[in-house]
């Protein structure tokens, strides 16, 4: 038995993001991550707005950037007239879980992973590290839309928007969500490794909404209006008492604190 097996959960170990998510993958969807649940709830409103914002003729090519275990890749599979879905992640462990999850619906919807023979969207799952790759995979370039949820916390803003600018066509749309700066000032992503009792944390950055919008602008992206109020481009969400039962017990201590934000960005045509 490892000497560290019974270490208290208060011990925090910081790991490179890829390594941390490789270890997190096994329990990522079952460890009570309330921010992921909040993201799923908010996407019920934001995702349809994303689809309506894509102005390119169908069929589309859409990229799930930082796809994790395939939560939003599954969402994309339900969109009509999507020719290709490209799911990218820097963690092989997360991609393995996503591949297993998506393979289970192969017979039901006719998807074909990394194969041109298909009756539904052609689905590619590929390793892609935003921080080390000079450019995105060719199959992910010239995309009509990109979804990237709860990802940018782990990436410097210039690196993120540079890569997205290489992925999207002019006029293409980015759906972006992330941990809110209020929550980020207090905590960051992480999980308890059941084998060691350690709290594992990947590399994280606390990005303000203002900094994200400003950096996006530098790389040729404009914030889209998503609300009824003129100029409303970013949706922010605090945890409320009424949400705790749905989000899970770990959300209770976050009542009254902004924990999530999301918005749409369009790549300029010129």
Order of alpha helices (4+ residues) and beta strands (2+ residues): beta-alpha-alpha-beta-alpha-beta-alpha-alpha-beta-beta-beta-alpha-beta-alpha-beta-beta-alpha-beta-beta-alpha-beta
